Amino acid sequence: MNYGQFLNMIPEFYLVLILLAVFVVDFIMHRSEKKLDVLFAVTAALLIVLPVRIALLAGPTEAFGGMYVATQAANVMKMILTIGALIVVIMAQPWLKNEASKYAGEFYLLILSTLLGMYVMTSSGSFLLFFLGLETASVPMACLVAFDKFKKKSAEAAAKYILVATFSSGVMLYGISFVYAATGTLYFGDVAEAIMGCNPLYEGVTPLTILGLVFFFSGLAFKLSLVPFHFWTADTYEGAPTPITGYLSVCSKGAAAFAAMLILAKAFAPLVEYWEYMLYVLIVLSITIANLFAIRQSELKRFMAFSSISQAGYIMLAVVGASQTGMASLMYYVLVYVVANMAVFTVISAVEQKCGTTTLSSYDGLYQTNPKLAFLMTLALFSLAGIPPFAGMFSKFFVFMAAAQQGSFWAYFVVFIALVNTVVSLYYYLLIVKAMYINKTETPLPTFKTDCNTRLALAICTAGIALFGVCSCIYEWLFAVSAL
């Protein structure tokens, strides 16, 4: 085995170096407040440099016989995921200093470990490497969910997450074993050739192959929290620390959606007539049921959990048809979703640090006491709802366009249902706006000043919400690098 091929994995190689650097700093420094600042400075600086290194050095390449495949689209997706991780690291500083300062090193190492797993998922050319990347991302994420180990809800959330992750991994492996039995290979390209009947040793489309597709995608749907595989989401989001909830809702979902499109477009392309209709059903269920349940929520993190389930349904619209337009729309949607959703969770975290709760009633009269936070929260919610001229409107338009390009009746029907649900989602997002601007209370949240890290995270997210929608060159660039 030529171990020099690891050097072809440039983004992963640099991320491992960052992991080692953070580990060394955490090991040699004594427990102190200065250590927390140094760890943050090192991690943030290296995460800022990493996307630049990916852009300048990482090109299309392969390693280990095609098991690892780094395309331009995969490298761009890694940059988007890195931006999301950087925002999480910045917005988590108040929480770390107040509640978890002793374990800051572990927090950064776990964040970077999950990011490494997502990198591997996006560049996988084989079911084996994809599964290894998925588990590399999932196991540290379970530790992050349980980071507040002395809080009952955090431990409960981690237990549910681990049980669901274990079950979904088992279902996925079961499906992969069917695919291997039917095709004799785990490489995406070879699986597609075997299904098409190009390999005389295999029979092409068989019931075993279809079962493999169903079980594999069912396991992946647990990771995406698509309905009806979503039951873990609300409890896990509520119990996990708020910065971790934000990270779980954006980066984990974005990496899983990208990998789903990659595998469906490459390995299961000959079965498009089967998985396309399966996607239609899951998309309609996810968007509709999640929106209806979101209306009933009074706890904001549970509210955002159902919002994320609905957003996952919109993201999967881009997967329908698996075209270049779909891939560009998916990456653009994830990019916009990262900044908008992280802006919401940054405000939630700031309010939680002040009042110790994340209930909707704690936002009553927020505009009177903290108008800037209320205004930024409104911008982020409008973007998530798809209100023009914010970036969220353009991201939804592009995924609708990608799905409608299929030209079939069912594609148009699903897009119509998604459009109707956009109105429903606007209603429940406006419930938060109503609480901040209209609801009266005798004990509103007092005026407080956020720390510089919270302001920096909000500035990055707000700039993204405002600029990504009007800078058309961003989508054009994503389309140019999105060839499957």
C-alpha positions as CSV (number, residue, x, y, z in Angstrom):
1,M,0.0,0.0,0.0
2,N,1.3,3.4,-1.0
3,Y,0.8,5.6,2.1
4,G,1.9,8.6,0.1
5,Q,-1.6,8.7,-1.3
6,F,-2.7,10.3,1.9
7,L,-1.0,13.5,0.7
8,N,-3.5,13.6,-2.2
9,M,-6.2,14.2,0.5
10,I,-5.2,17.9,0.9
11,P,-8.2,19.2,2.9
12,E,-8.2,16.2,5.2
13,F,-4.5,16.4,5.6
14,Y,-4.6,20.0,6.7
15,L,-7.5,19.3,9.0
16,V,-5.6,16.5,10.8
17,L,-2.7,19.0,11.2
18,I,-5.2,21.4,12.9
19,L,-6.4,18.6,15.1
20,L,-2.8,17.9,16.2
21,A,-2.0,21.6,16.8
22,V,-5.1,22.1,19.0
23,F,-4.3,18.9,20.9
24,V,-0.7,20.0,21.6
25,V,-1.9,23.4,22.7
26,D,-4.5,21.9,25.0
27,F,-1.9,19.4,26.4
28,I,0.9,21.8,27.2
29,M,-1.1,24.7,28.6
30,H,-2.4,24.7,32.2
31,R,-6.0,25.1,33.1
32,S,-6.6,28.8,33.0
33,E,-8.7,31.5,31.3
34,K,-5.8,32.4,29.1
35,K,-5.7,28.8,27.8
36,L,-9.3,29.2,26.6
37,D,-8.4,32.3,24.7
38,V,-5.3,30.7,23.2
39,L,-7.3,27.6,22.1
40,F,-9.9,29.8,20.5
41,A,-7.3,31.9,18.7
42,V,-5.5,28.8,17.4
43,T,-8.6,27.0,16.3
44,A,-10.3,30.0,14.7
45,A,-7.1,31.2,12.9
46,L,-6.5,27.7,11.4
47,L,-10.2,27.3,10.4
48,I,-9.9,30.6,8.6
49,V,-6.8,29.5,6.8
50,L,-8.2,26.1,5.8
51,P,-10.7,27.2,3.2
52,V,-8.0,29.3,1.6
53,R,-5.7,26.3,1.4
54,I,-8.5,24.2,-0.1
55,A,-9.2,26.8,-2.7
56,L,-5.5,27.3,-3.7
57,L,-4.1,23.8,-3.4
58,A,-6.9,21.2,-3.6
59,G,-7.9,20.2,-7.1
60,P,-9.7,17.2,-8.5
61,T,-7.8,14.1,-7.5
62,E,-8.2,10.4,-6.5
63,A,-6.6,8.1,-4.0
64,F,-6.7,4.5,-3.0
65,G,-8.0,3.2,-6.4
66,G,-10.9,5.6,-6.6
67,M,-12.1,5.0,-3.0
68,Y,-11.4,8.7,-2.3
69,V,-12.5,11.1,-5.0
70,A,-12.1,14.8,-4.5
71,T,-14.1,16.8,-7.1
72,Q,-14.4,20.6,-7.4
73,A,-17.9,20.4,-5.9
74,A,-16.7,18.3,-3.0
75,N,-13.9,20.8,-2.2
76,V,-16.4,23.7,-2.3
77,M,-18.7,21.8,0.0
78,K,-15.8,21.3,2.4
79,M,-15.3,25.1,2.4
80,I,-18.9,25.7,3.2
81,L,-18.8,23.2,6.1
82,T,-15.6,24.8,7.4
83,I,-17.4,28.2,7.4
84,G,-20.2,26.7,9.4
85,A,-17.8,25.2,11.9
86,L,-15.9,28.5,12.2
87,I,-19.2,30.3,13.1
88,V,-20.0,27.7,15.7
89,V,-16.6,28.0,17.3
90,I,-17.0,31.8,17.5
91,M,-20.6,31.8,18.8
92,A,-19.8,29.1,21.4
93,Q,-17.3,31.3,23.3
94,P,-19.8,32.8,25.9
95,W,-21.1,29.3,26.6
96,L,-17.6,27.8,27.0
97,K,-16.5,30.6,29.3
98,N,-19.6,30.4,31.5
99,E,-20.3,26.6,31.6
100,A,-17.5,24.5,30.0
101,S,-14.2,26.3,30.3
102,K,-12.5,23.2,31.7
103,Y,-13.3,21.2,28.6
104,A,-12.7,23.8,25.9
105,G,-9.9,21.7,24.4
106,E,-12.2,18.6,24.1
107,F,-14.9,20.8,22.5
108,Y,-12.6,22.0,19.7
109,L,-11.2,18.5,19.1
110,L,-14.7,17.0,18.8
111,I,-15.8,19.8,16.5
112,L,-12.8,19.2,14.3
113,S,-13.2,15.4,14.4
114,T,-16.8,15.6,13.2
115,L,-15.7,18.0,10.4
116,L,-13.1,15.5,9.3
117,G,-15.7,12.8,9.1
118,M,-17.9,15.1,6.9
119,Y,-14.9,15.8,4.7
120,V,-14.5,12.1,4.1
121,M,-18.2,11.7,3.4
122,T,-18.2,14.3,0.7
123,S,-15.2,12.8,-1.1
124,S,-16.1,9.2,-0.9
125,G,-16.1,7.1,-4.0
126,S,-17.0,3.9,-2.2
127,F,-19.7,2.8,0.2
128,L,-16.9,1.6,2.6
129,L,-15.2,5.0,2.8
130,F,-18.6,6.8,3.0
131,F,-19.6,4.7,6.0
132,L,-16.3,5.3,7.7
133,G,-16.7,9.0,7.2
134,L,-20.3,8.9,8.5
135,E,-19.2,7.2,11.7
136,T,-16.3,9.5,12.2
137,A,-18.7,12.4,12.1
138,S,-21.5,10.7,14.2
139,V,-19.5,9.3,17.2
140,P,-17.9,12.7,18.2
141,M,-21.2,14.4,17.6
142,A,-22.8,12.1,20.2
143,C,-20.1,13.3,22.7
144,L,-20.9,16.9,21.8
145,V,-24.6,16.4,22.4
146,A,-23.7,15.0,25.9
147,F,-21.2,17.8,26.6
148,D,-23.4,19.2,29.5
149,K,-23.0,15.8,31.2
150,F,-24.4,17.0,34.5
151,K,-27.7,18.1,32.9
152,K,-30.4,15.5,32.6
153,K,-31.7,16.7,29.3
154,S,-28.3,16.7,27.7
155,A,-27.7,13.1,28.8
156,E,-31.1,12.1,27.6
157,A,-30.5,13.8,24.3
158,A,-27.2,12.0,23.8
159,A,-28.7,8.6,24.7
160,K,-31.5,9.1,22.1
161,Y,-29.0,10.3,19.5
162,I,-26.7,7.3,20.1
163,L,-29.6,4.8,19.9
164,V,-30.9,6.3,16.7
165,A,-27.4,6.6,15.2
166,T,-26.7,2.9,16.0
167,F,-30.0,1.8,14.6
168,S,-29.7,3.9,11.4
169,S,-26.1,2.7,10.9
170,G,-27.3,-0.9,11.2
171,V,-30.1,-0.4,8.7
172,M,-27.6,1.3,6.3
173,L,-25.1,-1.5,6.6
174,Y,-27.8,-3.9,5.9
175,G,-28.6,-2.1,2.7
176,I,-25.0,-1.9,1.7
177,S,-24.6,-5.6,2.2
178,F,-27.6,-6.1,-0.2
179,V,-25.9,-3.8,-2.8
180,Y,-22.6,-5.7,-2.5
181,A,-24.4,-9.1,-2.8
182,A,-26.2,-7.9,-5.9
183,T,-23.3,-6.2,-7.6
184,G,-20.1,-7.6,-6.2
185,T,-18.5,-4.2,-5.5
186,L,-18.7,-1.2,-3.2
187,Y,-17.4,1.4,-5.6
188,F,-20.1,3.8,-6.8
189,G,-19.2,3.7,-10.5
190,D,-18.9,-0.1,-10.5
191,V,-22.2,-0.5,-8.7
192,A,-23.9,1.6,-11.4
193,E,-22.3,-0.4,-14.2
194,A,-23.4,-3.7,-12.6
195,I,-27.0,-2.5,-12.2
196,M,-27.1,-1.4,-15.8
197,G,-26.0,-4.9,-16.8
198,C,-22.6,-3.9,-18.2
199,N,-20.9,-6.6,-16.0
200,P,-21.9,-10.0,-17.4
201,L,-21.4,-11.6,-13.9
202,Y,-24.5,-9.8,-12.6
203,E,-28.1,-9.6,-13.7
204,G,-28.7,-5.8,-13.5
205,V,-31.7,-4.5,-11.7
206,T,-32.9,-7.1,-9.2
207,P,-35.2,-7.1,-6.1
208,L,-32.0,-7.4,-4.0
209,T,-30.6,-4.2,-5.5
210,I,-33.8,-2.3,-4.9
211,L,-33.9,-3.6,-1.3
212,G,-30.4,-2.4,-0.9
213,L,-31.3,1.1,-2.1
214,V,-34.3,1.3,0.2
215,F,-32.4,0.2,3.3
216,F,-29.4,2.3,2.6
217,F,-31.5,5.5,2.0
218,S,-33.6,4.7,5.1
219,G,-30.4,4.7,7.2
220,L,-29.3,8.0,5.6
221,A,-32.8,9.5,6.1
222,F,-32.3,9.1,9.8
223,K,-29.2,11.3,9.6
224,L,-31.1,13.8,7.5
225,S,-34.0,13.6,10.0
226,L,-36.5,13.2,7.1
227,V,-40.1,12.2,8.0
228,P,-40.8,9.5,9.2
229,F,-37.3,9.1,10.5
230,H,-37.3,12.3,12.5
231,F,-38.5,11.4,15.9
232,W,-35.1,11.8,17.6
233,T,-34.6,15.4,16.3
234,A,-36.7,17.5,18.7
235,D,-35.5,15.9,21.9
236,T,-31.9,15.9,20.8
237,Y,-32.0,19.5,19.7
238,E,-33.6,20.6,23.0
239,G,-31.2,18.7,25.2
240,A,-27.9,19.5,23.5
241,P,-26.0,22.7,24.3
242,T,-27.3,25.5,22.0
243,P,-24.0,25.9,20.0
244,I,-24.0,22.1,19.4
245,T,-27.6,22.2,18.3
246,G,-26.7,24.8,15.7
247,Y,-23.8,22.8,14.5
248,L,-25.9,19.6,14.3
249,S,-28.7,21.4,12.4
250,V,-26.5,22.9,9.6
251,C,-23.2,21.2,9.0
252,S,-24.3,17.6,9.7
253,K,-27.4,18.0,7.5
254,G,-25.5,19.7,4.7
255,A,-22.8,17.0,4.5
256,A,-25.4,14.2,4.6
257,A,-27.5,15.9,1.8
258,F,-24.4,16.4,-0.4
259,A,-23.4,12.7,0.1
260,A,-27.0,11.5,-0.6
261,M,-27.0,13.4,-3.9
262,L,-23.5,12.1,-4.8
263,I,-24.5,8.4,-4.1
264,L,-27.9,8.6,-5.8
265,A,-26.4,10.3,-8.9
266,K,-23.4,7.9,-9.2
267,A,-24.2,4.5,-7.7
268,F,-28.0,4.4,-8.0
269,A,-28.4,6.4,-11.3
270,P,-29.9,3.4,-13.1
271,L,-32.6,3.1,-10.4
272,V,-33.7,6.7,-10.7
273,E,-37.3,5.7,-11.5
274,Y,-37.4,4.1,-8.1
275,W,-35.7,6.6,-5.8
276,E,-37.1,9.6,-7.5
277,Y,-40.7,8.7,-6.4
278,M,-39.4,7.7,-2.9
279,L,-37.9,11.2,-2.6
280,Y,-41.1,12.8,-3.7
281,V,-43.0,11.1,-0.8
282,L,-40.3,11.9,1.8
283,I,-40.1,15.6,0.7
284,V,-43.8,16.2,0.9
285,L,-44.1,14.4,4.3
286,S,-41.0,16.2,5.7
287,I,-42.0,19.7,4.7
288,T,-45.7,19.4,5.6
289,I,-45.6,17.5,8.9
290,A,-42.6,19.4,10.2
291,N,-44.4,22.7,9.5
292,L,-47.5,21.6,11.2
293,F,-45.6,20.5,14.3
294,A,-43.5,23.6,14.4
295,I,-46.6,25.8,14.9
296,R,-47.4,24.0,18.2
297,Q,-43.9,24.5,19.8
298,S,-43.3,26.9,22.6
299,E,-39.7,25.9,23.2
300,L,-37.5,27.6,20.7
301,K,-34.9,24.8,20.2
302,R,-37.7,22.3,19.6
303,F,-39.2,24.9,17.2
304,M,-35.9,25.0,15.3
305,A,-35.7,21.3,15.3
306,F,-39.0,21.0,13.3
307,S,-37.8,23.9,11.2
308,S,-34.6,22.0,10.3
309,I,-36.7,18.9,9.3
310,S,-38.7,21.1,7.0
311,Q,-35.5,22.7,5.6
312,A,-34.1,19.2,5.0
313,G,-37.1,18.5,2.8
314,Y,-36.4,21.7,0.8
315,I,-32.7,20.7,0.4
316,M,-33.8,17.3,-0.9
317,L,-35.7,19.0,-3.7
318,A,-32.3,19.7,-5.2
319,V,-31.5,16.0,-5.2
320,V,-34.4,15.2,-7.5
321,G,-33.1,14.4,-10.9
322,A,-29.4,14.7,-9.7
323,S,-28.4,17.3,-12.3
324,Q,-25.7,19.9,-12.4
325,T,-28.4,22.5,-11.6
326,G,-29.5,20.4,-8.6
327,M,-25.9,20.1,-7.3
328,A,-25.4,23.9,-7.6
329,S,-28.7,24.6,-5.9
330,L,-28.0,22.2,-3.1
331,M,-24.6,23.8,-2.3
332,Y,-26.1,27.3,-2.5
333,Y,-29.0,26.3,-0.3
334,V,-26.7,24.8,2.3
335,L,-24.5,28.0,2.2
336,V,-27.4,30.3,2.8
337,Y,-28.9,27.9,5.4
338,V,-25.6,27.9,7.3
339,V,-25.6,31.7,7.8
340,A,-29.3,32.1,8.4
341,N,-29.7,29.2,10.8
342,M,-26.5,30.0,12.7
343,A,-27.7,33.7,13.1
344,V,-30.9,32.3,14.8
345,F,-28.9,30.0,17.1
346,T,-26.5,32.8,18.0
347,V,-29.3,35.0,19.2
348,I,-30.9,32.0,21.0
349,S,-27.6,31.3,22.7
350,A,-27.1,35.0,23.7
351,V,-30.6,35.1,25.2
352,E,-30.1,31.8,27.0
353,Q,-26.9,32.9,28.6
354,K,-28.8,36.0,29.9
355,C,-32.0,34.5,31.1
356,G,-31.3,30.7,31.3
357,T,-34.2,29.6,29.2
358,T,-35.1,29.1,25.5
359,T,-38.9,29.3,25.7
360,L,-40.7,31.5,23.2
361,S,-42.2,33.6,26.0
362,S,-38.7,34.8,27.0
363,Y,-38.7,36.8,23.7
364,D,-41.8,38.8,24.6
365,G,-40.9,42.5,24.2
366,L,-37.3,41.8,23.1
367,Y,-37.4,44.7,20.6
368,Q,-38.1,47.2,23.4
369,T,-35.1,46.2,25.4
370,N,-32.7,44.7,22.8
371,P,-33.7,46.1,19.4
372,K,-30.5,45.1,17.6
373,L,-30.8,41.4,18.6
374,A,-34.5,41.4,17.6
375,F,-33.8,43.0,14.3
376,L,-31.0,40.5,13.4
377,M,-33.2,37.6,14.5
378,T,-36.0,38.9,12.2
379,L,-33.6,39.1,9.2
380,A,-32.5,35.5,9.8
381,L,-36.1,34.2,10.2
382,F,-37.2,36.0,7.1
383,S,-34.3,34.4,5.2
384,L,-35.3,31.0,6.5
385,A,-38.9,31.6,5.4
386,G,-37.8,32.7,1.9
387,I,-38.9,36.3,2.0
388,P,-37.3,38.6,-0.6
389,P,-34.9,40.2,-0.9
390,F,-33.0,38.0,1.5
391,A,-30.8,35.1,0.4
392,G,-33.2,32.5,1.6
393,M,-35.7,33.5,-1.2
394,F,-33.1,32.8,-3.9
395,S,-32.0,29.5,-2.4
396,K,-35.6,28.2,-2.4
397,F,-36.1,29.5,-5.9
398,F,-33.1,27.5,-7.2
399,V,-34.1,24.2,-5.5
400,F,-37.7,24.7,-6.9
401,M,-36.2,25.3,-10.3
402,A,-33.9,22.2,-10.1
403,A,-36.9,20.0,-9.1
404,A,-39.2,21.5,-11.8
405,Q,-36.7,20.8,-14.5
406,Q,-37.7,17.1,-14.3
407,G,-40.8,18.2,-16.2
408,S,-43.0,15.4,-14.8
409,F,-46.4,15.9,-13.3
410,W,-45.2,14.7,-9.9
411,A,-42.2,17.0,-9.9
412,Y,-44.5,20.0,-10.5
413,F,-46.9,18.7,-7.8
414,V,-44.1,18.4,-5.2
415,V,-42.9,21.9,-6.0
416,F,-46.5,23.2,-5.6
417,I,-46.8,21.6,-2.2
418,A,-43.4,23.0,-1.2
419,L,-44.6,26.5,-2.3
420,V,-47.8,26.2,-0.2
421,N,-45.7,25.1,2.8
422,T,-43.6,28.2,2.4
423,V,-46.6,30.2,3.4
424,V,-47.1,28.0,6.4
425,S,-43.5,28.3,7.4
426,L,-43.8,32.1,7.2
427,Y,-46.7,31.9,9.7
428,Y,-44.8,30.1,12.4
429,Y,-41.6,32.2,11.9
430,L,-43.8,35.2,12.3
431,L,-44.8,33.9,15.7
432,I,-41.3,34.7,17.0
433,V,-41.4,38.1,15.3
434,K,-44.8,38.8,16.9
435,A,-43.3,37.8,20.3
436,M,-40.4,40.2,19.9
437,Y,-42.3,43.2,18.5
438,I,-45.9,43.0,19.6
439,N,-46.3,40.8,22.7
440,K,-46.4,42.7,26.0
441,T,-45.0,41.5,29.3
442,E,-44.4,43.0,32.7
443,T,-41.0,41.4,32.9
444,P,-39.2,41.6,29.6
445,L,-35.6,40.5,29.2
446,P,-33.5,43.4,30.5
447,T,-31.2,45.3,28.2
448,F,-27.8,43.6,28.0
449,K,-24.6,44.0,25.9
450,T,-23.4,40.9,24.0
451,D,-19.7,40.0,24.0
452,C,-17.5,40.6,20.9
453,N,-17.6,37.0,19.8
454,T,-21.4,37.0,19.6
455,R,-21.3,40.2,17.7
456,L,-18.7,38.8,15.3
457,A,-20.7,35.7,14.6
458,L,-23.9,37.8,14.0
459,A,-21.9,40.1,11.7
460,I,-20.7,37.2,9.6
461,C,-24.2,35.7,9.4
462,T,-25.9,39.0,8.6
463,A,-23.4,39.8,5.9
464,G,-24.1,36.4,4.3
465,I,-27.9,36.8,4.5
466,A,-27.7,40.2,2.8
467,L,-25.0,39.5,0.2
468,F,-25.5,35.9,-0.9
469,G,-28.8,36.8,-2.5
470,V,-27.6,39.8,-4.5
471,C,-24.2,38.5,-5.5
472,S,-25.2,36.4,-8.5
473,C,-21.6,35.5,-9.2
474,I,-21.7,33.1,-6.2
475,Y,-24.4,30.9,-7.8
476,E,-22.7,31.1,-11.1
477,W,-19.4,29.9,-9.6
478,L,-21.2,27.1,-7.8
479,F,-22.8,26.0,-11.0
480,A,-19.5,26.0,-12.8
481,V,-17.9,23.6,-10.3
482,S,-21.0,21.4,-9.9
483,A,-20.4,18.9,-12.7
484,L,-21.3,15.4,-11.4
